[in-house]
Amino acid sequence: MANEDDASSSYPCGGDVGPSIPPRSISLGEVSEKIYQLQMELADRSFELENARRKLDMALVEGAYAARKVAQLRAFLDAAHQHIRRQEESHNLLTKWYSSAVLERNKLREELKRRD
């Protein structure tokens, strides 16, 4: 009964934990082998983690490079758009000037025809 009290007190829900498993003796070689396996697994996980960190770093660098390129392209497109607007304004002014010059020419022609 003492074992059941000890077992139930170590589990938060209490209750029956099943039959107790008798302890077996483990050799020092088995312990050493298990420690070696765990160290190798840890080294593998560490290597994988380092590779993942490097990939993340590269992705961040590539993302920053892409962001700079996008900003440069946006600035270029903004400048091109402003240039096009200035060209349109100049075209509109030239069209107005040309129209007024044609009207003035036509008036002068009419006036010359009247004089003749």
N, CA, C and O atoms as a Tinker XYZ file with bonds, in Angstrom:
   464  protein
     1  N      0.818000   -1.191000    0.000000    73     2
     2  CA     0.000000    0.000000    0.000000    64     1     3
     3  C      0.855000    1.245000    0.000000    63     2     4     5
     4  O      0.459000    2.279000   -0.537000    81     3
     5  N      2.027000    1.149000    0.600000    73     3     6
     6  CA     2.915000    2.304000    0.631000    64     5     7
     7  C      3.364000    2.670000   -0.770000    63     6     8     9
     8  O      3.523000    3.850000   -1.081000    81     7
     9  N      3.573000    1.668000   -1.625000    73     7    10
    10  CA     3.967000    1.950000   -3.005000    64     9    11
    11  C      2.859000    2.680000   -3.744000    63    10    12    13
    12  O      3.127000    3.608000   -4.507000    81    11
    13  N      1.616000    2.269000   -3.524000    73    11    14
    14  CA     0.505000    2.931000   -4.176000    64    13    15
    15  C      0.388000    4.375000   -3.705000    63    14    16    17
    16  O      0.111000    5.265000   -4.509000    81    15
    17  N      0.595000    4.620000   -2.413000    73    15    18
    18  CA     0.532000    5.990000   -1.912000    64    17    19
    19  C      1.639000    6.825000   -2.532000    63    18    20    21
    20  O      1.412000    7.967000   -2.931000    81    19
    21  N      2.843000    6.255000   -2.614000    73    19    22
    22  CA     3.960000    6.984000   -3.234000    64    21    23
    23  C      3.676000    7.242000   -4.711000    63    22    24    25
    24  O      3.920000    8.344000   -5.202000    81    23
    25  N      3.167000    6.244000   -5.421000    73    23    26
    26  CA     2.909000    6.374000   -6.855000    64    25    27
    27  C      1.811000    7.391000   -7.107000    63    26    28    29
    28  O      1.936000    8.231000   -7.999000    81    27
    29  N      0.725000    7.325000   -6.324000    73    27    30
    30  CA    -0.373000    8.245000   -6.576000    64    29    31
    31  C     -0.006000    9.669000   -6.178000    63    30    32    33
    32  O     -0.553000   10.624000   -6.729000    81    31
    33  N      0.909000    9.821000   -5.234000    73    31    34
    34  CA     1.282000   11.172000   -4.843000    64    33    35
    35  C      2.210000   11.816000   -5.872000    63    34    36    37
    36  O      2.337000   13.040000   -5.902000    81    35
    37  N      2.858000   11.013000   -6.715000    73    35    38
    38  CA     3.756000   11.590000   -7.711000    64    37    39
    39  C      3.018000   11.993000   -8.991000    63    38    40    41
    40  O      3.586000   12.679000   -9.840000    81    39
    41  N      1.762000   11.576000   -9.134000    73    39    42
    42  CA     0.967000   11.955000  -10.285000    64    41    43
    43  C     -0.071000   12.975000   -9.852000    63    42    44    45
    44  O     -0.722000   12.801000   -8.822000    81    43
    45  N     -0.230000   14.040000  -10.630000    73    43    46
    46  CA    -1.159000   15.093000  -10.212000    64    45    47
    47  C     -2.600000   14.607000  -10.104000    63    46    48    49
    48  O     -3.345000   15.099000   -9.256000    81    47
    49  N     -3.011000   13.662000  -10.933000    73    47    50
    50  CA    -4.396000   13.206000  -10.879000    64    49    51
    51  C     -4.579000   12.114000   -9.847000    63    50    52    53
    52  O     -5.710000   11.806000   -9.472000    81    51
    53  N     -3.487000   11.520000   -9.377000    73    51    54
    54  CA    -3.597000   10.435000   -8.410000    64    53    55
    55  C     -4.130000    9.197000   -9.086000    63    54    56    57
    56  O     -4.124000    9.119000  -10.314000    81    55
    57  N     -4.582000    8.246000   -8.337000    73    55    58
    58  CA    -5.199000    7.065000   -8.902000    64    57    59
    59  C     -4.208000    5.953000   -9.154000    63    58    60    61
    60  O     -3.030000    6.040000   -8.806000    81    59
    61  N     -4.725000    4.901000   -9.772000    73    59    62
    62  CA    -3.931000    3.704000  -10.015000    64    61    63
    63  C     -3.002000    3.946000  -11.205000    63    62    64    65
    64  O     -3.441000    4.442000  -12.242000    81    63
    65  N     -1.741000    3.604000  -11.063000    73    63    66
    66  CA    -0.757000    3.786000  -12.124000    64    65    67
    67  C     -0.375000    2.462000  -12.756000    63    66    68    69
    68  O      0.517000    2.427000  -13.604000    81    67
    69  N     -0.995000    1.415000  -12.385000    73    67    70
    70  CA    -0.711000    0.117000  -12.969000    64    69    71
    71  C      0.324000   -0.636000  -12.167000    63    70    72    73
    72  O      0.810000   -0.157000  -11.142000    81    71
    73  N      0.657000   -1.823000  -12.649000    73    71    74
    74  CA     1.623000   -2.641000  -11.904000    64    73    75
    75  C      2.996000   -1.988000  -11.948000    63    74    76    77
    76  O      3.378000   -1.366000  -12.939000    81    75
    77  N      3.717000   -2.141000  -10.865000    73    75    78
    78  CA     5.052000   -1.546000  -10.828000    64    77    79
    79  C      6.018000   -2.433000  -11.606000    63    78    80    81
    80  O      5.915000   -3.659000  -11.568000    81    79
    81  N      6.951000   -1.809000  -12.307000    73    79    82
    82  CA     7.941000   -2.533000  -13.102000    64    81    83
    83  C      9.178000   -2.700000  -12.236000    63    82    84    85
    84  O      9.720000   -1.727000  -11.711000    81    83
    85  N      9.611000   -3.926000  -12.096000    73    83    86
    86  CA    10.790000   -4.116000  -11.248000    64    85    87
    87  C     12.015000   -3.508000  -11.915000    63    86    88    89
    88  O     12.173000   -3.620000  -13.130000    81    87
    89  N     12.876000   -2.873000  -11.148000    73    87    90
    90  CA    14.066000   -2.266000  -11.745000    64    89    91
    91  C     15.002000   -3.340000  -12.277000    63    90    92    93
    92  O     15.085000   -4.433000  -11.715000    81    91
    93  N     15.700000   -3.034000  -13.349000    73    91    94
    94  CA    16.684000   -3.965000  -13.880000    64    93    95
    95  C     18.038000   -3.289000  -13.814000    63    94    96    97
    96  O     18.137000   -2.062000  -13.798000    81    95
    97  N     19.028000   -4.067000  -13.779000    73    95    98
    98  CA    20.353000   -3.466000  -13.698000    64    97    99
    99  C     20.814000   -3.114000  -15.112000    63    98   100   101
   100  O     20.609000   -3.875000  -16.057000    81    99
   101  N     21.439000   -1.951000  -15.233000    73    99   102
   102  CA    21.934000   -1.453000  -16.508000    64   101   103
   103  C     23.445000   -1.405000  -16.411000    63   102   104   105
   104  O     24.008000   -0.937000  -15.421000    81   103
   105  N     24.089000   -1.896000  -17.452000    73   103   106
   106  CA    25.549000   -1.916000  -17.415000    64   105   107
   107  C     26.092000   -0.543000  -17.769000    63   106   108   109
   108  O     25.405000    0.258000  -18.403000    81   107
   109  N     27.290000   -0.277000  -17.374000    73   107   110
   110  CA    27.965000    0.985000  -17.683000    64   109   111
   111  C     28.136000    1.139000  -19.185000    63   110   112   113
   112  O     28.083000    2.255000  -19.702000    81   111
   113  N     28.339000    0.044000  -19.887000    73   111   114
   114  CA    28.456000    0.074000  -21.352000    64   113   115
   115  C     27.173000    0.547000  -22.009000    63   114   116   117
   116  O     27.202000    1.334000  -22.954000    81   115
   117  N     26.014000    0.049000  -21.490000    73   115   118
   118  CA    24.722000    0.477000  -22.037000    64   117   119
   119  C     24.505000    1.969000  -21.797000    63   118   120   121
   120  O     24.010000    2.680000  -22.672000    81   119
   121  N     24.870000    2.428000  -20.632000    73   119   122
   122  CA    24.725000    3.854000  -20.313000    64   121   123
   123  C     25.633000    4.679000  -21.216000    63   122   124   125
   124  O     25.212000    5.707000  -21.747000    81   123
   125  N     26.855000    4.244000  -21.390000    73   123   126
   126  CA    27.800000    4.955000  -22.256000    64   125   127
   127  C     27.293000    4.994000  -23.685000    63   126   128   129
   128  O     27.368000    6.029000  -24.347000    81   127
   129  N     26.772000    3.860000  -24.169000    73   127   130
   130  CA    26.238000    3.794000  -25.537000    64   129   131
   131  C     25.058000    4.744000  -25.696000    63   130   132   133
   132  O     24.962000    5.448000  -26.701000    81   131
   133  N     24.157000    4.768000  -24.711000    73   131   134
   134  CA    22.991000    5.655000  -24.778000    64   133   135
   135  C     23.418000    7.122000  -24.758000    63   134   136   137
   136  O     22.877000    7.949000  -25.493000    81   135
   137  N     24.391000    7.429000  -23.911000    73   135   138
   138  CA    24.901000    8.811000  -23.851000    64   137   139
   139  C     25.507000    9.184000  -25.194000    63   138   140   141
   140  O     25.288000   10.292000  -25.684000    81   139
   141  N     26.261000    8.278000  -25.794000    73   139   142
   142  CA    26.881000    8.536000  -27.099000    64   141   143
   143  C     25.806000    8.761000  -28.163000    63   142   144   145
   144  O     25.922000    9.686000  -28.968000    81   143
   145  N     24.758000    7.922000  -28.178000    73   143   146
   146  CA    23.660000    8.091000  -29.135000    64   145   147
   147  C     22.983000    9.437000  -28.962000    63   146   148   149
   148  O     22.688000   10.123000  -29.940000    81   147
   149  N     22.739000    9.813000  -27.713000    73   147   150
   150  CA    22.089000   11.101000  -27.443000    64   149   151
   151  C     22.980000   12.266000  -27.856000    63   150   152   153
   152  O     22.486000   13.272000  -28.366000    81   151
   153  N     24.282000   12.140000  -27.642000    73   151   154
   154  CA    25.212000   13.191000  -28.062000    64   153   155
   155  C     25.213000   13.320000  -29.589000    63   154   156   157
   156  O     25.254000   14.430000  -30.121000    81   155
   157  N     25.168000   12.180000  -30.291000    73   155   158
   158  CA    25.144000   12.224000  -31.759000    64   157   159
   159  C     23.841000   12.847000  -32.255000    63   158   160   161
   160  O     23.850000   13.642000  -33.194000    81   159
   161  N     22.727000   12.489000  -31.631000    73   159   162
   162  CA    21.445000   13.093000  -31.998000    64   161   163
   163  C     21.465000   14.591000  -31.742000    63   162   164   165
   164  O     20.969000   15.375000  -32.550000    81   163
   165  N     22.037000   14.979000  -30.620000    73   163   166
   166  CA    22.144000   16.399000  -30.293000    64   165   167
   167  C     23.015000   17.124000  -31.308000    63   166   168   169
   168  O     22.685000   18.231000  -31.732000    81   167
   169  N     24.122000   16.507000  -31.699000    73   167   170
   170  CA    25.001000   17.115000  -32.710000    64   169   171
   171  C     24.269000   17.255000  -34.042000    63   170   172   173
   172  O     24.400000   18.273000  -34.721000    81   171
   173  N     23.492000   16.222000  -34.419000    73   171   174
   174  CA    22.716000   16.300000  -35.659000    64   173   175
   175  C     21.694000   17.426000  -35.598000    63   174   176   177
   176  O     21.552000   18.195000  -36.549000    81   175
   177  N     20.986000   17.521000  -34.485000    73   175   178
   178  CA    19.977000   18.576000  -34.330000    64   177   179
   179  C     20.632000   19.957000  -34.329000    63   178   180   181
   180  O     20.099000   20.912000  -34.895000    81   179
   181  N     21.780000   20.045000  -33.691000    73   179   182
   182  CA    22.503000   21.317000  -33.661000    64   181   183
   183  C     22.918000   21.720000  -35.075000    63   182   184   185
   184  O     22.788000   22.883000  -35.459000    81   183
   185  N     23.416000   20.754000  -35.847000    73   183   186
   186  CA    23.809000   21.011000  -37.230000    64   185   187
   187  C     22.606000   21.455000  -38.063000    63   186   188   189
   188  O     22.691000   22.411000  -38.834000    81   187
   189  N     21.476000   20.740000  -37.896000    73   187   190
   190  CA    20.264000   21.105000  -38.616000    64   189   191
   191  C     19.796000   22.503000  -38.230000    63   190   192   193
   192  O     19.376000   23.284000  -39.084000    81   191
   193  N     19.871000   22.808000  -36.957000    73   191   194
   194  CA    19.458000   24.123000  -36.473000    64   193   195
   195  C     20.363000   25.219000  -37.047000    63   194   196   197
   196  O     19.879000   26.276000  -37.453000    81   195
   197  N     21.645000   24.971000  -37.081000    73   195   198
   198  CA    22.590000   25.953000  -37.640000    64   197   199
   199  C     22.326000   26.159000  -39.134000    63   198   200   201
   200  O     22.367000   27.287000  -39.625000    81   199
   201  N     22.056000   25.075000  -39.848000    73   199   202
   202  CA    21.728000   25.211000  -41.276000    64   201   203
   203  C     20.441000   25.997000  -41.470000    63   202   204   205
   204  O     20.349000   26.832000  -42.370000    81   203
   205  N     19.456000   25.734000  -40.639000    73   203   206
   206  CA    18.201000   26.481000  -40.728000    64   205   207
   207  C     18.428000   27.962000  -40.430000    63   206   208   209
   208  O     17.849000   28.829000  -41.085000    81   207
   209  N     19.271000   28.247000  -39.441000    73   207   210
   210  CA    19.573000   29.644000  -39.116000    64   209   211
   211  C     20.274000   30.323000  -40.283000    63   210   212   213
   212  O     19.970000   31.471000  -40.606000    81   211
   213  N     21.212000   29.623000  -40.919000    73   211   214
   214  CA    21.915000   30.201000  -42.083000    64   213   215
   215  C     20.946000   30.459000  -43.231000    63   214   216   217
   216  O     21.024000   31.494000  -43.892000    81   215
   217  N     20.029000   29.517000  -43.469000    73   215   218
   218  CA    19.035000   29.711000  -44.525000    64   217   219
   219  C     18.151000   30.912000  -44.220000    63   218   220   221
   220  O     17.824000   31.696000  -45.111000    81   219
   221  N     17.768000   31.049000  -42.959000    73   219   222
   222  CA    16.958000   32.195000  -42.558000    64   221   223
   223  C     17.728000   33.498000  -42.760000    63   222   224   225
   224  O     17.177000   34.480000  -43.258000    81   223
   225  N     19.010000   33.502000  -42.367000    73   223   226
   226  CA    19.836000   34.692000  -42.572000    64   225   227
   227  C     19.917000   35.048000  -44.053000    63   226   228   229
   228  O     19.806000   36.217000  -44.423000    81   227
   229  N     20.113000   34.032000  -44.904000    73   227   230
   230  CA    20.188000   34.284000  -46.345000    64   229   231
   231  C     18.861000   34.813000  -46.874000    63   230   232   233
   232  O     18.831000   35.715000  -47.710000    81   231
   233  N     17.763000   34.243000  -46.379000    73   231   234
   234  CA    16.451000   34.718000  -46.812000    64   233   235
   235  C     16.231000   36.169000  -46.385000    63   234   236   237
   236  O     15.648000   36.959000  -47.128000    81   235
   237  N     16.699000   36.512000  -45.192000    73   235   238
   238  CA    16.570000   37.904000  -44.733000    64   237   239
   239  C     17.403000   38.841000  -45.597000    63   238   240   241
   240  O     16.957000   39.936000  -45.942000    81   239
   241  N     18.618000   38.412000  -45.949000    73   239   242
   242  CA    19.476000   39.234000  -46.810000    64   241   243
   243  C     18.832000   39.390000  -48.182000    63   242   244   245
   244  O     18.783000   40.490000  -48.734000    81   243
   245  N     18.335000   38.272000  -48.731000    73   243   246
   246  CA    17.677000   38.343000  -50.038000    64   245   247
   247  C     16.424000   39.208000  -49.980000    63   246   248   249
   248  O     16.131000   39.949000  -50.918000    81   247
   249  N     15.689000   39.114000  -48.883000    73   247   250
   250  CA    14.496000   39.950000  -48.725000    64   249   251
   251  C     14.844000   41.421000  -48.641000    63   250   252   253
   252  O     14.155000   42.259000  -49.222000    81   251
   253  N     15.911000   41.742000  -47.921000    73   251   254
   254  CA    16.343000   43.141000  -47.822000    64   253   255
   255  C     16.802000   43.649000  -49.183000    63   254   256   257
   256  O     16.509000   44.786000  -49.553000    81   255
   257  N     17.524000   42.810000  -49.933000    73   255   258
   258  CA    17.979000   43.186000  -51.269000    64   257   259
   259  C     16.771000   43.427000  -52.177000    63   258   260   261
   260  O     16.726000   44.411000  -52.915000    81   259
   261  N     15.796000   42.519000  -52.114000    73   259   262
   262  CA    14.589000   42.678000  -52.933000    64   261   263
   263  C     13.832000   43.946000  -52.542000    63   262   264   265
   264  O     13.310000   44.649000  -53.408000    81   263
   265  N     13.771000   44.238000  -51.258000    73   263   266
   266  CA    13.077000   45.451000  -50.801000    64   265   267
   267  C     13.776000   46.700000  -51.332000    63   266   268   269
   268  O     13.118000   47.657000  -51.739000    81   267
   269  N     15.126000   46.690000  -51.327000    73   267   270
   270  CA    15.868000   47.830000  -51.882000    64   269   271
   271  C     15.597000   47.978000  -53.369000    63   270   272   273
   272  O     15.401000   49.090000  -53.859000    81   271
   273  N     15.586000   46.865000  -54.089000    73   271   274
   274  CA    15.317000   46.904000  -55.529000    64   273   275
   275  C     13.907000   47.418000  -55.803000    63   274   276   277
   276  O     13.699000   48.204000  -56.728000    81   275
   277  N     12.946000   46.979000  -55.008000    73   275   278
   278  CA    11.572000   47.454000  -55.176000    64   277   279
   279  C     11.507000   48.958000  -54.915000    63   278   280   281
   280  O     10.833000   49.685000  -55.645000    81   279
   281  N     12.197000   49.423000  -53.885000    73   279   282
   282  CA    12.208000   50.863000  -53.575000    64   281   283
   283  C     12.855000   51.647000  -54.715000    63   282   284   285
   284  O     12.376000   52.718000  -55.086000    81   283
   285  N     13.952000   51.107000  -55.273000    73   283   286
   286  CA    14.599000   51.785000  -56.400000    64   285   287
   287  C     13.674000   51.825000  -57.611000    63   286   288   289
   288  O     13.565000   52.850000  -58.284000    81   287
   289  N     13.014000   50.712000  -57.882000    73   287   290
   290  CA    12.089000   50.661000  -59.012000    64   289   291
   291  C     10.929000   51.621000  -58.805000    63   290   292   293
   292  O     10.507000   52.305000  -59.737000    81   291
   293  N     10.413000   51.672000  -57.576000    73   291   294
   294  CA     9.306000   52.590000  -57.283000    64   293   295
   295  C      9.744000   54.046000  -57.489000    63   294   296   297
   296  O      8.993000   54.849000  -58.041000    81   295
   297  N     10.964000   54.383000  -57.043000    73   295   298
   298  CA    11.472000   55.741000  -57.230000    64   297   299
   299  C     11.632000   56.049000  -58.721000    63   298   300   301
   300  O     11.298000   57.144000  -59.173000    81   299
   301  N     12.149000   55.069000  -59.485000    73   299   302
   302  CA    12.304000   55.263000  -60.925000    64   301   303
   303  C     10.950000   55.482000  -61.588000    63   302   304   305
   304  O     10.800000   56.373000  -62.423000    81   303
   305  N      9.956000   54.660000  -61.213000    73   303   306
   306  CA     8.626000   54.802000  -61.806000    64   305   307
   307  C      7.973000   56.125000  -61.424000    63   306   308   309
   308  O      7.288000   56.737000  -62.243000    81   307
   309  N      8.180000   56.569000  -60.192000    73   307   310
   310  CA     7.653000   57.873000  -59.777000    64   309   311
   311  C      8.282000   58.995000  -60.603000    63   310   312   313
   312  O      7.590000   59.904000  -61.062000    81   311
   313  N      9.602000   58.919000  -60.788000    73   311   314
   314  CA    10.294000   59.940000  -61.586000    64   313   315
   315  C      9.807000   59.897000  -63.036000    63   314   316   317
   316  O      9.596000   60.944000  -63.649000    81   315
   317  N      9.628000   58.698000  -63.585000    73   315   318
   318  CA     9.144000   58.569000  -64.958000    64   317   319
   319  C      7.724000   59.126000  -65.072000    63   318   320   321
   320  O      7.393000   59.785000  -66.058000    81   319
   321  N      6.897000   58.867000  -64.080000    73   319   322
   322  CA     5.529000   59.380000  -64.098000    64   321   323
   323  C      5.526000   60.905000  -64.051000    63   322   324   325
   324  O      4.764000   61.543000  -64.778000    81   323
   325  N      6.363000   61.491000  -63.209000    73   323   326
   326  CA     6.460000   62.954000  -63.144000    64   325   327
   327  C      6.945000   63.509000  -64.480000    63   326   328   329
   328  O      6.440000   64.531000  -64.943000    81   327
   329  N      7.917000   62.848000  -65.102000    73   327   330
   330  CA     8.426000   63.295000  -66.395000    64   329   331
   331  C      7.317000   63.258000  -67.445000    63   330   332   333
   332  O      7.178000   64.184000  -68.244000    81   331
   333  N      6.532000   62.185000  -67.437000    73   331   334
   334  CA     5.425000   62.061000  -68.386000    64   333   335
   335  C      4.398000   63.155000  -68.145000    63   334   336   337
   336  O      3.873000   63.732000  -69.098000    81   335
   337  N      4.103000   63.452000  -66.869000    73   335   338
   338  CA     3.153000   64.540000  -66.575000    64   337   339
   339  C      3.676000   65.878000  -67.089000    63   338   340   341
   340  O      2.920000   66.671000  -67.650000    81   339
   341  N      4.976000   66.127000  -66.896000    73   339   342
   342  CA     5.558000   67.382000  -67.415000    64   341   343
   343  C      5.488000   67.423000  -68.933000    63   342   344   345
   344  O      5.214000   68.469000  -69.522000    81   343
   345  N      5.738000   66.277000  -69.565000    73   343   346
   346  CA     5.635000   66.215000  -71.023000    64   345   347
   347  C      4.205000   66.484000  -71.482000    63   346   348   349
   348  O      3.990000   67.189000  -72.468000    81   347
   349  N      3.232000   65.925000  -70.771000    73   347   350
   350  CA     1.826000   66.165000  -71.110000    64   349   351
   351  C      1.474000   67.636000  -70.946000    63   350   352   353
   352  O      0.779000   68.210000  -71.784000    81   351
   353  N      1.955000   68.248000  -69.859000    73   351   354
   354  CA     1.695000   69.669000  -69.642000    64   353   355
   355  C      2.320000   70.505000  -70.753000    63   354   356   357
   356  O      1.699000   71.438000  -71.263000    81   355
   357  N      3.553000   70.166000  -71.125000    73   355   358
   358  CA     4.211000   70.881000  -72.218000    64   357   359
   359  C      3.447000   70.688000  -73.521000    63   358   360   361
   360  O      3.264000   71.639000  -74.281000    81   359
   361  N      3.005000   69.476000  -73.780000    73   359   362
   362  CA     2.236000   69.192000  -74.989000    64   361   363
   363  C      0.943000   70.003000  -75.003000    63   362   364   365
   364  O      0.562000   70.572000  -76.025000    81   363
   365  N      0.274000   70.045000  -73.846000    73   363   366
   366  CA    -0.970000   70.824000  -73.769000    64   365   367
   367  C     -0.715000   72.298000  -74.025000    63   366   368   369
   368  O     -1.484000   72.953000  -74.729000    81   367
   369  N      0.376000   72.828000  -73.450000    73   367   370
   370  CA     0.705000   74.242000  -73.689000    64   369   371
   371  C      1.033000   74.492000  -75.157000    63   370   372   373
   372  O      0.585000   75.484000  -75.731000    81   371
   373  N      1.807000   73.604000  -75.764000    73   371   374
   374  CA     2.141000   73.754000  -77.183000    64   373   375
   375  C      0.898000   73.647000  -78.062000    63   374   376   377
   376  O      0.765000   74.367000  -79.052000    81   375
   377  N     -0.007000   72.747000  -77.696000    73   375   378
   378  CA    -1.244000   72.600000  -78.464000    64   377   379
   379  C     -2.074000   73.879000  -78.364000    63   378   380   381
   380  O     -2.621000   74.336000  -79.367000    81   379
   381  N     -2.174000   74.454000  -77.186000    73   379   382
   382  CA    -2.909000   75.717000  -77.022000    64   381   383
   383  C     -2.242000   76.839000  -77.804000    63   382   384   385
   384  O     -2.908000   77.631000  -78.471000    81   383
   385  N     -0.911000   76.897000  -77.711000    73   383   386
   386  CA    -0.184000   77.936000  -78.435000    64   385   387
   387  C     -0.378000   77.772000  -79.932000    63   386   388   389
   388  O     -0.622000   78.754000  -80.634000    81   387
   389  N     -0.273000   76.543000  -80.434000    73   387   390
   390  CA    -0.450000   76.273000  -81.854000    64   389   391
   391  C     -1.866000   76.625000  -82.287000    63   390   392   393
   392  O     -2.062000   77.236000  -83.338000    81   391
   393  N     -2.853000   76.244000  -81.483000    73   391   394
   394  CA    -4.246000   76.555000  -81.824000    64   393   395
   395  C     -4.461000   78.055000  -81.890000    63   394   396   397
   396  O     -5.106000   78.557000  -82.810000    81   395
   397  N     -3.912000   78.776000  -80.903000    73   395   398
   398  CA    -4.089000   80.235000  -80.930000    64   397   399
   399  C     -3.322000   80.845000  -82.099000    63   398   400   401
   400  O     -3.772000   81.838000  -82.670000    81   399
   401  N     -2.173000   80.275000  -82.468000    73   399   402
   402  CA    -1.413000   80.785000  -83.622000    64   401   403
   403  C     -2.189000   80.530000  -84.909000    63   402   404   405
   404  O     -2.221000   81.397000  -85.782000    81   403
   405  N     -2.814000   79.362000  -85.050000    73   403   406
   406  CA    -3.610000   79.061000  -86.244000    64   405   407
   407  C     -4.806000   80.005000  -86.313000    63   406   408   409
   408  O     -5.130000   80.517000  -87.384000    81   407
   409  N     -5.459000   80.236000  -85.185000    73   407   410
   410  CA    -6.579000   81.176000  -85.175000    64   409   411
   411  C     -6.129000   82.579000  -85.580000    63   410   412   413
   412  O     -6.794000   83.250000  -86.369000    81   411
   413  N     -5.014000   83.009000  -85.041000    73   411   414
   414  CA    -4.484000   84.340000  -85.388000    64   413   415
   415  C     -4.123000   84.409000  -86.869000    63   414   416   417
   416  O     -4.395000   85.415000  -87.524000    81   415
   417  N     -3.519000   83.359000  -87.401000    73   415   418
   418  CA    -3.178000   83.312000  -88.825000    64   417   419
   419  C     -4.432000   83.389000  -89.673000    63   418   420   421
   420  O     -4.480000   84.106000  -90.673000    81   419
   421  N     -5.462000   82.631000  -89.259000    73   419   422
   422  CA    -6.706000   82.660000  -90.017000    64   421   423
   423  C     -7.348000   84.044000  -89.985000    63   422   424   425
   424  O     -7.905000   84.491000  -90.987000    81   423
   425  N     -7.275000   84.719000  -88.853000    73   423   426
   426  CA    -7.821000   86.079000  -88.754000    64   425   427
   427  C     -7.057000   87.021000  -89.667000    63   426   428   429
   428  O     -7.650000   87.856000  -90.349000    81   427
   429  N     -5.735000   86.884000  -89.676000    73   427   430
   430  CA    -4.926000   87.749000  -90.543000    64   429   431
   431  C     -5.223000   87.479000  -92.014000    63   430   432   433
   432  O     -5.288000   88.418000  -92.808000    81   431
   433  N     -5.402000   86.233000  -92.387000    73   431   434
   434  CA    -5.756000   85.899000  -93.773000    64   433   435
   435  C     -7.094000   86.527000  -94.154000    63   434   436   437
   436  O     -7.243000   87.097000  -95.235000    81   435
   437  N     -8.065000   86.412000  -93.247000    73   435   438
   438  CA    -9.380000   87.005000  -93.518000    64   437   439
   439  C     -9.253000   88.520000  -93.681000    63   438   440   441
   440  O     -9.878000   89.119000  -94.556000    81   439
   441  N     -8.441000   89.118000  -92.833000    73   439   442
   442  CA    -8.269000   90.558000  -92.903000    64   441   443
   443  C     -7.572000   90.949000  -94.198000    63   442   444   445
   444  O     -7.940000   91.955000  -94.804000    81   443
   445  N     -6.581000   90.190000  -94.639000    73   443   446
   446  CA    -5.910000   90.462000  -95.932000    64   445   447
   447  C     -6.874000   90.282000  -97.085000    63   446   448   449
   448  O     -6.838000   91.058000  -98.040000    81   447
   449  N     -7.732000   89.283000  -97.024000    73   447   450
   450  CA    -8.710000   89.064000  -98.092000    64   449   451
   451  C     -9.678000   90.235000  -98.187000    63   450   452   453
   452  O    -10.071000   90.631000  -99.284000    81   451
   453  N    -10.062000   90.786000  -97.046000    73   451   454
   454  CA   -10.963000   91.934000  -97.018000    64   453   455
   455  C    -10.309000   93.159000  -97.607000    63   454   456   457
   456  O    -10.977000   93.944000  -98.280000    81   455
   457  N     -9.038000   93.348000  -97.379000    73   455   458
   458  CA    -8.314000   94.515000  -97.894000    64   457   459
   459  C     -8.163000   94.443000  -99.397000    63   458   460   461
   460  O     -8.142000   95.464000 -100.084000    81   459
   461  N     -8.059000   93.238000  -99.892000    73   459   462
   462  CA    -7.861000   93.106000 -101.337000    64   461   463
   463  C     -9.148000   93.295000 -102.038000    63   462   464
   464  O     -9.198000   93.223000 -103.266000    81   463
